[in-house]
């Protein structure tokens, strides 16, 4: 596994949260523009770029997992299965991202309709867009964090040796 400590894992999580906030701001800016389809197209493009970048920072792209030794690979697979992530260790396609966006359906639909109400609607659409992007991005970060944390802790448990000293008669 690429990550060697919980401190390094925390640092990576913070870097990824910053990346998500920046992408969320871009999403909000585009959502404020009342052009049909522009916001959803931008959100999909942002997610197709952002989710693999998060996977990469955590060492969880398909290629990175493939390069791991069998023990590390097993730990990652068990942790991913436990979390139930659809995105960790997968190739991120537009189809996969669209399925994630569909799960956020009500918020996306509200954003798409309300944007056409002058001023207030655009502000509300931007706020919803920012929130949805943050929710998806930060949710993925937390999934990656938990997978890596579980793998690190399992590695530590497997490599811990307890020595029992000689018995002393009293």
Backbone as ProteinMPNN parsed JSONL, in Angstrom:
{"seq_chain_A": "XXXXXXXXXXXXXXXXXXXXXXXXXXXXXXXXXXXXXXXXXXXXXXXXXXXXXXXXXXXXXXXXXXXXXXXXXXXXXXXXXXXXXXXXXXXXXXXXXXXXXXXXXXXXXXXXXXXXXXXXXXXXXXXXXXXXXXXXXXXXXXXXXXXXXXXXXXXXXXXXXXXXXXXXXX", "coords_chain_A": {"N_chain_A": [[0.845, -1.185, 0.0], [0.458, 2.271, -0.702], [0.194, 4.421, 1.121], [1.556, 5.112, 4.251], [1.082, 5.882, 6.906], [-1.24, 7.048, 9.456], [-1.159, 9.799, 9.771], [-0.221, 10.682, 7.281], [-2.362, 9.817, 5.767], [-4.413, 11.463, 6.78], [-3.461, 13.942, 5.861], [-3.665, 13.63, 3.094], [-6.434, 13.364, 2.864], [-7.222, 15.97, 3.623], [-6.071, 17.471, 1.504], [-7.572, 16.482, -0.631], [-10.157, 17.299, 0.099], [-9.885, 20.05, -0.203], [-9.531, 20.164, -2.983], [-12.076, 19.252, -3.784], [-13.699, 21.329, -2.843], [-12.86, 23.443, -4.493], [-13.647, 22.457, -7.045], [-16.365, 22.306, -6.592], [-17.028, 24.991, -6.358], [-16.595, 25.834, -8.995], [-18.614, 24.35, -10.235], [-20.863, 25.54, -9.046], [-20.64, 28.143, -10.056], [-21.083, 27.723, -12.807], [-23.665, 26.689, -12.704], [-25.153, 28.912, -12.113], [-25.537, 30.154, -14.495], [-28.056, 30.543, -16.784], [-28.406, 28.391, -18.891], [-29.766, 25.735, -20.539], [-28.799, 22.432, -19.679], [-26.068, 22.987, -19.51], [-25.066, 23.065, -16.888], [-25.359, 20.384, -15.893], [-23.803, 18.977, -17.702], [-21.313, 20.109, -17.166], [-21.021, 19.356, -14.47], [-20.865, 16.548, -14.715], [-18.519, 16.326, -16.245], [-16.697, 17.464, -14.414], [-16.859, 15.605, -12.293], [-16.018, 13.253, -13.576], [-13.377, 13.843, -13.88], [-12.572, 14.509, -11.251], [-13.166, 12.348, -9.402], [-11.45, 10.11, -10.182], [-9.034, 11.444, -9.641], [-9.113, 11.734, -6.881], [-9.167, 9.015, -6.128], [-6.598, 8.365, -7.056], [-4.891, 9.931, -5.41], [-5.269, 8.64, -2.986], [-4.189, 6.236, -3.607], [-5.768, 4.354, -4.879], [-6.524, 3.726, -7.502], [-7.499, 1.626, -10.29], [-5.132, 0.714, -11.566], [-3.137, 1.261, -9.617], [-3.969, -0.401, -7.524], [-3.719, -2.873, -8.753], [-0.947, -3.061, -8.893], [-0.2, -3.61, -6.302], [1.03, -5.78, -3.66], [-0.157, -9.139, -3.051], [-1.267, -9.419, -0.469], [-1.796, -6.748, 0.382], [-3.579, -6.038, -1.621], [-5.69, -7.775, -1.064], [-6.484, -6.784, 1.461], [-7.412, -4.241, 0.712], [-9.532, -4.89, -1.055], [-11.292, -6.224, 0.688], [-11.898, -4.118, 2.46], [-13.081, -2.24, 0.688], [-15.306, -3.692, -0.157], [-16.657, -3.895, 2.271], [-17.401, -1.237, 2.68], [-18.911, -0.716, 0.458], [-18.541, 0.786, -1.867], [-19.079, 2.167, -5.116], [-17.205, 3.286, -6.676], [-14.51, 3.276, -5.868], [-11.426, 2.009, -6.882], [-12.3, 1.521, -9.42], [-12.674, 2.052, -12.978], [-13.506, 5.242, -13.913], [-16.259, 6.187, -15.574], [-18.316, 8.125, -17.86], [-20.858, 7.066, -17.785], [-20.953, 5.765, -15.285], [-20.675, 8.011, -13.627], [-23.004, 9.408, -14.344], [-24.909, 7.688, -13.245], [-24.398, 8.109, -10.552], [-25.116, 10.806, -10.379], [-27.831, 10.611, -11.0], [-28.753, 9.417, -8.679], [-28.8, 11.539, -7.02], [-31.03, 12.784, -7.809], [-33.494, 14.441, -7.132], [-32.437, 16.838, -6.124], [-30.86, 17.667, -8.273], [-32.802, 17.962, -10.274], [-34.381, 20.012, -9.162], [-32.501, 22.068, -9.136], [-32.122, 22.4, -11.887], [-34.601, 23.377, -12.797], [-35.257, 25.616, -11.155], [-33.306, 27.464, -11.74], [-34.099, 29.137, -13.782], [-35.641, 31.14, -12.708], [-35.346, 34.515, -12.321], [-32.394, 35.914, -10.86], [-32.809, 35.167, -7.883], [-33.421, 32.467, -8.305], [-31.194, 31.663, -9.78], [-29.199, 31.971, -7.877], [-30.031, 30.111, -5.962], [-29.863, 27.764, -7.495], [-27.096, 27.704, -7.925], [-26.222, 27.352, -5.295], [-27.341, 24.845, -4.662], [-26.015, 23.28, -6.556], [-23.333, 23.557, -5.735], [-23.55, 22.315, -3.226], [-24.346, 19.663, -3.916], [-22.14, 18.774, -5.421], [-20.135, 18.946, -3.441], [-21.157, 17.088, -1.623], [-21.084, 14.629, -3.063], [-18.317, 14.508, -3.728], [-16.98, 14.77, -1.176], [-18.126, 12.605, 0.113], [-17.042, 10.489, -1.349], [-14.355, 10.881, -0.742], [-14.367, 10.295, 2.022], [-15.083, 7.593, 1.913], [-12.809, 6.536, 0.585], [-10.881, 7.216, 2.477], [-11.689, 5.673, 4.695], [-11.359, 3.08, 3.644], [-8.562, 2.997, 3.21], [-7.699, 3.471, 5.82], [-8.732, 1.242, 7.203], [-7.257, -0.753, 5.889], [-4.628, 0.008, 6.588], [-4.733, -0.304, 9.407], [-5.316, -3.043, 9.568], [-3.01, -4.067, 8.397], [-1.167, -3.267, 10.324], [-2.056, -4.779, 12.509], [-1.529, -7.361, 11.575], [1.226, -7.346, 11.406], [2.134, -6.945, 13.942], [3.992, -8.112, 16.619], [3.91, -9.929, 19.511], [5.851, -10.309, 22.244], [6.421, -12.642, 24.723], [7.768, -12.7, 27.803], [10.113, -14.663, 29.82], [8.788, -16.812, 32.332], [8.605, -15.952, 35.738], [9.355, -17.379, 38.777], [7.755, -16.921, 41.8]], "CA_chain_A": [[0.0, 0.0, 0.0], [1.264, 3.478, -0.848], [0.116, 5.26, 2.32], [2.262, 4.396, 5.315], [0.722, 6.292, 8.265], [-2.504, 7.76, 9.606], [-0.883, 11.231, 9.555], [-0.183, 10.864, 5.825], [-3.737, 9.621, 5.324], [-5.126, 12.702, 7.125], [-2.977, 15.004, 4.969], [-4.259, 13.371, 1.779], [-7.862, 13.696, 2.971], [-7.327, 17.433, 3.605], [-5.783, 17.915, 0.127], [-8.712, 16.121, -1.472], [-11.277, 18.18, 0.461], [-9.612, 21.334, -0.849], [-9.817, 19.961, -4.403], [-13.531, 19.161, -3.934], [-14.251, 22.671, -2.651], [-12.583, 24.212, -5.717], [-14.502, 21.949, -8.126], [-17.736, 22.675, -6.232], [-17.179, 26.411, -6.695], [-16.747, 25.885, -10.459], [-19.948, 23.83, -10.505], [-21.817, 26.576, -8.637], [-20.544, 29.243, -11.014], [-21.726, 27.318, -14.061], [-25.096, 26.5, -12.438], [-25.796, 30.224, -12.07], [-25.771, 30.577, -15.88], [-29.308, 29.868, -17.185], [-28.368, 27.718, -20.194], [-30.16, 24.342, -20.293], [-27.833, 21.354, -19.883], [-24.684, 23.385, -19.265], [-24.675, 22.697, -15.523], [-25.215, 18.936, -15.723], [-22.631, 18.591, -18.492], [-20.129, 20.53, -16.411], [-20.91, 18.505, -13.278], [-20.385, 15.227, -15.143], [-17.099, 16.478, -16.613], [-15.929, 17.673, -13.179], [-16.808, 14.35, -11.541], [-15.196, 12.295, -14.327], [-11.982, 14.221, -13.61], [-12.293, 14.599, -9.817], [-13.202, 11.058, -8.698], [-10.18, 9.397, -10.37], [-7.953, 12.179, -8.97], [-9.202, 11.359, -5.462], [-8.675, 7.629, -6.065], [-5.15, 8.376, -7.265], [-4.219, 10.458, -4.215], [-5.341, 7.617, -1.943], [-3.563, 5.003, -4.095], [-6.853, 3.406, -5.103], [-6.941, 3.559, -8.899], [-7.355, 0.212, -10.676], [-3.719, 0.429, -11.847], [-2.387, 1.24, -8.352], [-4.357, -1.61, -6.783], [-3.124, -3.997, -9.48], [0.49, -3.088, -8.602], [0.027, -3.973, -4.898], [1.257, -7.194, -3.357], [-1.44, -9.832, -2.874], [-1.794, -9.142, 0.871], [-2.365, -5.395, 0.364], [-4.741, -6.09, -2.516], [-6.761, -8.437, -0.318], [-6.955, -5.845, 2.481], [-8.17, -3.19, 0.03], [-10.781, -5.463, -1.565], [-12.162, -6.465, 1.844], [-12.354, -2.818, 2.954], [-13.994, -1.659, -0.31], [-16.536, -4.47, -0.084], [-17.327, -3.504, 3.509], [-17.959, 0.111, 2.526], [-19.903, -0.778, -0.611], [-18.311, 1.858, -2.841], [-19.19, 1.856, -6.538], [-16.241, 4.114, -7.393], [-13.128, 2.989, -5.476], [-10.779, 0.944, -7.63], [-12.986, 1.317, -10.694], [-12.47, 3.049, -14.022], [-14.624, 6.178, -13.808], [-16.793, 6.516, -16.899], [-19.444, 9.057, -17.843], [-22.029, 6.279, -17.401], [-20.894, 5.598, -13.832], [-20.947, 9.322, -13.029], [-24.429, 9.7, -14.55], [-25.682, 6.922, -12.261], [-24.249, 8.821, -9.281], [-25.906, 12.037, -10.478], [-29.242, 10.219, -10.93], [-29.078, 9.146, -7.28], [-29.031, 12.848, -6.408], [-32.064, 13.245, -8.723], [-34.383, 15.537, -6.736], [-31.657, 18.075, -6.026], [-30.443, 18.046, -9.626], [-33.997, 18.434, -10.973], [-34.711, 21.317, -8.581], [-31.491, 23.014, -9.622], [-32.339, 22.633, -13.314], [-35.822, 24.154, -13.003], [-35.251, 26.886, -10.424], [-32.297, 28.343, -12.32], [-34.725, 30.072, -14.717], [-36.227, 32.252, -11.958], [-34.265, 35.515, -12.306], [-31.579, 36.251, -9.691], [-32.939, 34.254, -6.74], [-33.34, 31.108, -8.829], [-29.807, 31.379, -10.151], [-28.44, 31.817, -6.628], [-30.429, 28.828, -5.368], [-29.282, 26.712, -8.34], [-25.656, 27.664, -7.637], [-26.063, 26.78, -3.952], [-27.63, 23.406, -4.759], [-24.929, 22.667, -7.326], [-22.176, 23.506, -4.842], [-23.827, 21.302, -2.204], [-24.349, 18.315, -4.5], [-20.752, 18.434, -5.766], [-19.436, 18.704, -2.169], [-21.679, 15.848, -1.049], [-20.535, 13.495, -3.817], [-16.857, 14.502, -3.584], [-16.565, 14.469, 0.197], [-18.537, 11.228, 0.4], [-16.034, 9.606, -1.95], [-13.131, 11.038, 0.063], [-14.531, 9.546, 3.271], [-15.006, 6.165, 1.571], [-11.39, 6.22, 0.338], [-10.192, 7.347, 3.764], [-12.021, 4.502, 5.511], [-10.721, 1.902, 3.033], [-7.118, 3.049, 3.506], [-7.535, 3.353, 7.282], [-8.942, -0.174, 7.529], [-6.113, -1.516, 5.371], [-3.47, 0.333, 7.437], [-4.904, -0.937, 10.721], [-5.189, -4.495, 9.379], [-1.579, -4.314, 8.184], [-0.5, -3.112, 11.622], [-2.414, -5.942, 13.335], [-0.848, -8.546, 11.047], [2.681, -7.272, 11.586], [2.46, -6.768, 15.352], [4.484, -9.318, 17.278], [3.901, -9.78, 20.968], [6.819, -11.205, 22.87], [6.121, -12.964, 26.11], [9.038, -12.982, 28.472], [10.168, -15.893, 30.626], [8.025, -16.766, 33.578], [9.434, -15.811, 36.937], [8.734, -18.021, 39.933], [7.768, -16.031, 42.958]], "C_chain_A": [[0.884, 1.24, 0.0], [1.308, 4.329, 0.418], [0.662, 4.465, 3.498], [1.852, 4.783, 6.729], [-0.63, 7.0, 8.279], [-2.318, 9.26, 9.396], [-0.851, 11.54, 8.058], [-1.594, 10.742, 5.244], [-4.576, 10.874, 5.598], [-4.739, 13.844, 6.19], [-3.605, 14.853, 3.581], [-5.744, 13.72, 1.798], [-8.057, 15.206, 2.908], [-7.079, 17.997, 2.208], [-6.979, 17.643, -0.787], [-9.931, 16.985, -1.157], [-11.114, 19.555, -0.18], [-9.93, 21.256, -2.347], [-11.329, 19.941, -4.641], [-14.166, 20.541, -3.788], [-14.037, 23.526, -3.898], [-13.491, 23.76, -6.857], [-15.967, 22.305, -7.855], [-18.012, 24.136, -6.567], [-17.347, 26.588, -8.206], [-18.156, 25.432, -10.837], [-21.008, 24.873, -10.177], [-21.815, 27.737, -9.623], [-21.25, 28.928, -12.323], [-23.235, 27.175, -13.863], [-25.847, 27.829, -12.411], [-26.114, 30.755, -13.472], [-27.001, 29.826, -16.401], [-29.294, 29.334, -18.618], [-28.676, 26.239, -19.942], [-29.042, 23.346, -20.616], [-26.393, 21.696, -19.575], [-24.208, 22.91, -17.895], [-24.453, 21.2, -15.366], [-24.022, 18.418, -16.519], [-21.339, 18.933, -17.78], [-19.927, 19.648, -15.189], [-20.366, 17.123, -13.636], [-18.9, 15.3, -15.49], [-16.227, 16.657, -15.373], [-15.777, 16.369, -12.398], [-15.948, 13.299, -12.242], [-13.717, 12.589, -14.107], [-11.642, 14.095, -12.118], [-12.238, 13.23, -9.121], [-11.942, 10.225, -8.934], [-9.002, 10.103, -9.691], [-7.935, 11.85, -7.48], [-8.696, 9.927, -5.285], [-7.158, 7.589, -6.142], [-4.401, 8.866, -6.032], [-4.199, 9.424, -3.092], [-4.675, 6.302, -2.373], [-4.572, 3.933, -4.443], [-7.374, 3.383, -6.541], [-6.817, 2.077, -9.246], [-5.888, -0.171, -10.908], [-2.909, 0.334, -10.547], [-2.712, -0.013, -7.542], [-3.727, -2.842, -7.431], [-1.639, -4.156, -9.157], [0.806, -3.527, -7.167], [0.353, -5.454, -4.761], [-0.091, -7.825, -3.002], [-2.074, -9.557, -1.509], [-2.472, -7.774, 0.911], [-3.627, -5.354, -0.487], [-5.942, -6.693, -1.783], [-7.346, -7.502, 0.731], [-7.83, -4.754, 1.864], [-9.524, -3.723, -0.436], [-11.768, -5.704, -0.428], [-12.734, -5.144, 2.354], [-13.347, -2.171, 1.984], [-15.338, -2.376, -0.273], [-17.34, -4.087, 1.151], [-18.007, -2.15, 3.401], [-19.049, 0.127, 1.459], [-19.755, 0.317, -1.65], [-18.429, 1.35, -4.27], [-18.037, 2.47, -7.324], [-14.79, 3.763, -7.072], [-12.595, 1.806, -6.277], [-11.416, 0.64, -8.971], [-12.527, 2.372, -11.702], [-13.708, 3.939, -14.012], [-15.06, 6.59, -15.213], [-17.919, 7.531, -16.748], [-20.712, 8.322, -17.39], [-22.084, 6.096, -15.889], [-21.227, 6.913, -13.137], [-22.422, 9.683, -13.192], [-25.288, 8.914, -13.568], [-25.568, 7.555, -10.881], [-25.106, 10.08, -9.264], [-27.397, 11.71, -10.376], [-29.668, 9.936, -9.49], [-29.343, 10.439, -6.509], [-30.196, 13.546, -7.122], [-32.886, 14.444, -8.316], [-33.636, 16.861, -6.678], [-31.252, 18.571, -7.404], [-31.635, 18.598, -10.405], [-34.41, 19.812, -10.471], [-33.769, 22.379, -9.108], [-31.763, 23.377, -11.075], [-33.548, 23.522, -13.575], [-35.713, 25.538, -12.385], [-34.278, 27.905, -11.007], [-32.926, 29.407, -13.218], [-35.513, 31.18, -14.022], [-35.12, 33.29, -11.806], [-33.678, 35.755, -10.912], [-31.669, 35.224, -8.562], [-32.796, 32.806, -7.203], [-31.926, 30.719, -9.196], [-28.947, 31.175, -8.909], [-28.757, 30.484, -5.962], [-29.827, 27.67, -6.168], [-27.787, 26.569, -8.069], [-25.396, 27.014, -6.285], [-26.3, 25.27, -3.969], [-26.488, 22.693, -5.475], [-23.675, 22.51, -6.473], [-22.358, 22.375, -3.826], [-23.778, 19.883, -2.731], [-22.923, 17.871, -4.817], [-19.945, 18.132, -4.493], [-19.864, 17.369, -1.566], [-21.084, 14.623, -1.744], [-19.027, 13.385, -3.589], [-16.399, 14.118, -2.192], [-16.993, 13.07, 0.627], [-17.525, 10.226, -0.143], [-14.719, 9.681, -1.169], [-13.239, 10.208, 1.338], [-14.495, 8.042, 3.021], [-13.552, 5.739, 1.361], [-10.6, 6.234, 1.642], [-10.432, 6.092, 4.611], [-11.376, 3.23, 4.963], [-9.241, 1.87, 3.388], [-6.856, 2.878, 4.997], [-7.691, 1.892, 7.715], [-7.752, -1.017, 7.081], [-4.861, -1.26, 6.208], [-3.554, -0.365, 8.789], [-4.777, -2.456, 10.623], [-3.732, -4.879, 9.167], [-0.825, -4.252, 9.508], [-0.796, -4.312, 12.523], [-1.655, -7.183, 12.884], [0.651, -8.527, 11.316], [3.097, -7.07, 13.041], [2.853, -8.108, 15.967], [4.51, -9.045, 18.775], [4.865, -10.803, 21.54], [6.432, -11.398, 24.324], [7.423, -13.403, 26.75], [8.986, -14.272, 29.272], [9.353, -15.715, 31.903], [8.994, -16.694, 34.749], [8.68, -16.455, 38.09], [8.82, -17.076, 41.12], [7.901, -16.767, 44.241]], "O_chain_A": [[1.94, 1.253, 0.632], [2.349, 4.897, 0.747], [0.29, 3.313, 3.72], [2.227, 4.093, 7.677], [-1.103, 7.486, 7.252], [-3.224, 9.927, 8.897], [-1.399, 12.553, 7.622], [-1.964, 11.484, 4.334], [-5.358, 11.297, 4.747], [-5.595, 14.624, 5.774], [-4.024, 15.837, 2.972], [-6.254, 14.308, 0.844], [-8.958, 15.682, 2.217], [-7.793, 18.9, 1.77], [-7.345, 18.48, -1.612], [-10.665, 17.363, -2.07], [-12.086, 20.151, -0.643], [-10.526, 22.175, -2.907], [-11.811, 20.548, -5.598], [-15.081, 20.88, -4.539], [-14.94, 24.254, -4.312], [-14.049, 24.598, -7.566], [-16.723, 22.573, -8.789], [-19.109, 24.477, -7.009], [-18.155, 27.406, -8.646], [-18.812, 26.062, -11.667], [-21.949, 25.066, -10.946], [-22.874, 28.253, -9.981], [-21.939, 29.782, -12.882], [-24.007, 27.507, -14.763], [-27.052, 27.862, -12.66], [-26.88, 31.709, -13.612], [-26.99, 28.597, -16.455], [-30.078, 29.776, -19.458], [-27.941, 25.565, -19.22], [-28.424, 23.408, -21.679], [-25.571, 20.798, -19.396], [-23.09, 22.415, -17.755], [-23.46, 20.784, -14.768], [-23.31, 17.523, -16.063], [-20.387, 18.152, -17.786], [-18.805, 19.235, -14.895], [-19.503, 16.593, -12.936], [-18.117, 14.442, -15.081], [-15.146, 16.076, -15.284], [-14.694, 16.063, -11.9], [-15.234, 12.541, -11.587], [-12.892, 11.675, -14.145], [-10.559, 13.631, -11.763], [-11.333, 12.991, -8.321], [-11.401, 9.673, -7.976], [-8.076, 9.445, -9.218], [-6.866, 11.703, -6.886], [-7.89, 9.657, -4.394], [-6.509, 6.866, -5.386], [-3.387, 8.282, -5.65], [-3.231, 9.34, -2.336], [-4.606, 5.36, -1.585], [-4.286, 2.742, -4.323], [-8.538, 3.056, -6.772], [-6.101, 1.345, -8.563], [-5.452, -1.247, -10.498], [-2.088, -0.571, -10.394], [-1.82, -0.615, -6.943], [-3.26, -3.745, -6.737], [-1.128, -5.276, -9.149], [1.966, -3.79, -6.85], [0.008, -6.27, -5.616], [-1.049, -7.119, -2.688], [-3.298, -9.472, -1.408], [-3.589, -7.648, 1.412], [-4.616, -4.718, -0.123], [-7.06, -6.186, -1.872], [-8.565, -7.428, 0.882], [-8.862, -4.386, 2.425], [-10.55, -3.074, -0.23], [-12.957, -5.417, -0.57], [-13.926, -5.059, 2.649], [-14.353, -1.611, 2.42], [-16.388, -1.738, -0.349], [-18.563, -3.968, 1.087], [-19.078, -1.943, 3.973], [-20.001, 0.901, 1.553], [-20.743, 0.735, -2.253], [-17.955, 0.264, -4.604], [-17.9, 2.205, -8.518], [-13.919, 3.936, -7.925], [-13.22, 0.748, -6.344], [-11.112, -0.378, -9.592], [-12.054, 3.445, -11.326], [-14.832, 3.444, -14.095], [-14.321, 7.255, -15.939], [-18.413, 7.767, -15.646], [-21.543, 8.897, -16.688], [-23.143, 6.253, -15.281], [-21.98, 6.926, -12.163], [-23.027, 10.215, -12.261], [-26.304, 9.429, -13.101], [-26.532, 7.543, -10.116], [-25.746, 10.389, -8.259], [-28.148, 12.448, -9.738], [-30.816, 10.186, -9.121], [-30.021, 10.435, -5.481], [-30.327, 14.768, -7.043], [-32.977, 15.398, -9.088], [-34.145, 17.886, -7.13], [-31.299, 19.772, -7.67], [-31.5, 19.592, -11.119], [-34.752, 20.685, -11.268], [-34.2, 23.469, -9.484], [-31.647, 24.543, -11.453], [-33.517, 24.344, -14.491], [-36.046, 26.532, -13.032], [-34.433, 29.104, -10.774], [-32.344, 30.477, -13.397], [-36.009, 32.083, -14.696], [-34.072, 32.997, -11.231], [-34.403, 35.791, -9.918], [-30.711, 34.492, -8.313], [-32.119, 32.01, -6.552], [-31.5, 29.588, -8.957], [-28.071, 30.31, -8.889], [-27.861, 29.807, -5.457], [-29.337, 26.703, -5.584], [-27.268, 25.455, -7.991], [-24.465, 26.222, -6.139], [-25.545, 24.511, -3.36], [-26.05, 21.625, -5.047], [-23.032, 21.46, -6.487], [-21.446, 21.582, -3.594], [-23.233, 18.994, -2.078], [-22.538, 16.739, -4.524], [-19.166, 17.179, -4.464], [-19.035, 16.613, -1.061], [-20.633, 13.688, -1.081], [-18.516, 12.304, -3.294], [-15.54, 13.252, -2.03], [-16.304, 12.422, 1.415], [-17.192, 9.242, 0.516], [-14.054, 8.666, -0.962], [-12.302, 9.493, 1.693], [-13.938, 7.294, 3.825], [-13.113, 4.717, 1.889], [-9.756, 5.369, 1.879], [-9.496, 5.523, 5.173], [-10.898, 2.395, 5.732], [-8.724, 0.839, 3.818], [-5.896, 2.214, 5.39], [-6.888, 1.374, 8.49], [-7.295, -1.893, 7.815], [-4.115, -2.192, 6.509], [-2.577, -0.946, 9.26], [-4.19, -3.086, 11.503], [-3.268, -5.892, 9.691], [0.046, -5.079, 9.779], [0.093, -4.808, 13.216], [-1.19, -7.966, 13.712], [1.274, -9.582, 11.439], [4.29, -7.027, 13.341], [2.135, -9.101, 15.846], [5.069, -8.048, 19.232], [4.709, -12.008, 21.341], [6.155, -10.443, 25.05], [8.082, -14.341, 26.302], [7.933, -14.898, 29.387], [9.251, -14.623, 32.461], [10.063, -17.304, 34.734], [7.523, -16.128, 38.354], [9.875, -16.502, 41.389], [7.927, -16.15, 45.306]]}, "name": "protein", "num_of_chains": 1, "seq": "XXXXXXXXXXXXXXXXXXXXXXXXXXXXXXXXXXXXXXXXXXXXXXXXXXXXXXXXXXXXXXXXXXXXXXXXXXXXXXXXXXXXXXXXXXXXXXXXXXXXXXXXXXXXXXXXXXXXXXXXXXXXXXXXXXXXXXXXXXXXXXXXXXXXXXXXXXXXXXXXXXXXXXXXXX"}
